[in-house]
Structures are given as structure tokens and as C-alpha cells.
Amino acid sequence: MRASWGWVGACPVSCDRHTNVARLFWSRELLGTSVMKRPTSIIIALLIFVATPIHSAVAGDAVAGKVKAQLCAACHGADGNSANSQFPSLAGQVPGYIAAQLTLFKSGNRANPVMAGMVAPLSQTDIQDLDAYFSAQQSILGSIPEADVTAAESGGALYRGGFKALGVAPCMGCHGPAGRGIPPKYPRLTGQHPEYLERQLQAFKTETRKHRVMSPIAFLLTPQQMREVSLYVSALK
């Protein structure tokens, strides 16, 4: 039997954003009768702010991207669902993230000899088209082997609550309660191979993959914590 974790009514965007709106609404300035004296446009504006998506649609052409993605299929799968944990799944990734990573590979700011060769001939239009195609595909959600359930539960505590002893913030603050990411900067993690996620955390820790946010966080994590949190988030629903 395999286990998975689901979030009933999980916010599809950053819950911090909604929390900040609530704090603004219930601040002293707006509490009590003072809120009644203000124009209703303030309330409408707050509601619109909460309801409005925080990202715009990717400019690429998903139809064109499907044709171009044939070159990616051997490693990442025809629909972006990789069958090999050596290669990340791309299906359902947040719009804009794949384009950003391809651009980093192309510039050499993210080192990978295989990907450097693959992106070398790509134009910016090609990159945007691939991003549009893969982000529109359905991700195959993961599950956890029964033998790893306890480890994944420990990872869940880190993902949801952080590691206060060393000042590590909860992972869900950037990647969302359900691990679906926040476009375009914070990637979707759920449905990803846990082995791949673990390797990326190790790369951040050793700075073979440098990132101003993730490298300092990963530096503080133990190998066991990396494995546990990777198991947990890979199976979020």
C-alpha cells in the first residue's frame, strides 16, 4: 500500500498573501465603525485583490511547444511525465518556471552539460513555447511506499512547520500547502520524483547549483531531512 497526502480546500496560491489581506482588513484603521465610514470601493478592492491571479499567462504557444517538445521526450516523457528519476518531470510546472530554467542553462548560469547542449539552438520563442506546453500538461501525482511513510511524515512536519531551531522557514510558504508552487518563481514540487528533489537539495547545499534562497536553506538541512521532506512533498495531492 502507498500513502499520499491531500489538502482539503488548499489555497492554490500563497496563503501568506491572503493572510496579509486579512490583516489589512482587520487592522485598527479598519476595525469597528471606521470601516463602515469608508467607501465600499475599499472592500471591493480588497476582494478583487484576493481573487485576482498573481501571474499572467505565459506568452508561448503550447501547440507549437508540443512539436518542439519531441526532442525532450526521451528524458522527460512525451507529456512531461518522466519515467526515470534521473530526469525531472516537467508536466504541470508553474508557468514561467521552465522558461526561466532553460534561460539559465542557455546562459551557463545553471550548469548541466546535457542541458547546455539541448538549449544552445533554442530561441526565446522556442523556450516560451516549451514552457507553455509543459505547464499545460497533467502531472501524474506520486505516492509513498509503505516502508517510507514514517520518514515522509517527519518530512511533512518540516514542510509545514519549518525547522525553528535553525531558523528554517516552512517550505509551504513558497511552494504552497499542496506543493503546487507559485508562478513564476516558486516551482511545483508535488508529482516530482523524490530522488530528484533530494539531489537538488544536495546540489543547493554544496552550491553546485546556486540559489540565493535555497542554498542557505539547504545548507542547514541534514541528509535525512532532505530525504524526508522530498518524500513528503512528492506525494502531496
Steps between C-alpha positions, in 0.01 A plus 500: 500500500613851423408819679432848377415825670213726399405852598129563509434847369869576464566851380628489140719803560706625791297496819726775632341727242152433629620530859645844430172612345314380808741687726446817301125462512491440875763759592415770751453746219217294355349341812163587647297790375792648308463239227136593456595861440732415215386467140384155399763518227762413763324173577453426130867571435604258772277228360635555150856484633436161657325362194739628234769253382853604590647405164424561139475232237817378338546662160606175329301286257420161656412347162837596357660391824359148463689456174820641644465284814561185296871562554441494876294178508788253537588636843192686622220297340278592206257683727760619748453215748845347535522126563859526624590672826824620343290748303238735644137492402399822329125448467287748691795717599403856588492729195825684452723272707615269219574800280710652777699179550559451127627857485739428787629188324545698178696777674713253696375632834360155573757237414400176331696374199204309353255787533755753377517312173123463476420868553782641288294515178179617668366848441306694762183411309591131518555530874166670557319244283650210695406667826143546380470137391643332808322727748168406334553124539350289776749392764487141623475523877738295709455257787719378785598137559369375833856451626564876460179634656659578838788685335257694283295600804814647656559685175147635523578664831793680340304595189209644698674635806862561406797435728479770762819399681706620204258759365390298196160625381221261396546383141132554429547874542645509147390171345143505630313274744443240227844535343363651179734798500435867432562631146745585373781477757402218734479160329245226535646215707211258533510223242877532469734205558608515866848386398529795265380745766752357746785541250403862439505573872846343518611713206368813670681402819837451327429796267558294189163657428492847649186682605480799730202355692541124476876473554493649854195289590645173368830574675320461833328171418635155574500227234221328692286815502553544128381148431201530730370829366555381141291189566222702657459774241526262206172336603292804591161517328 
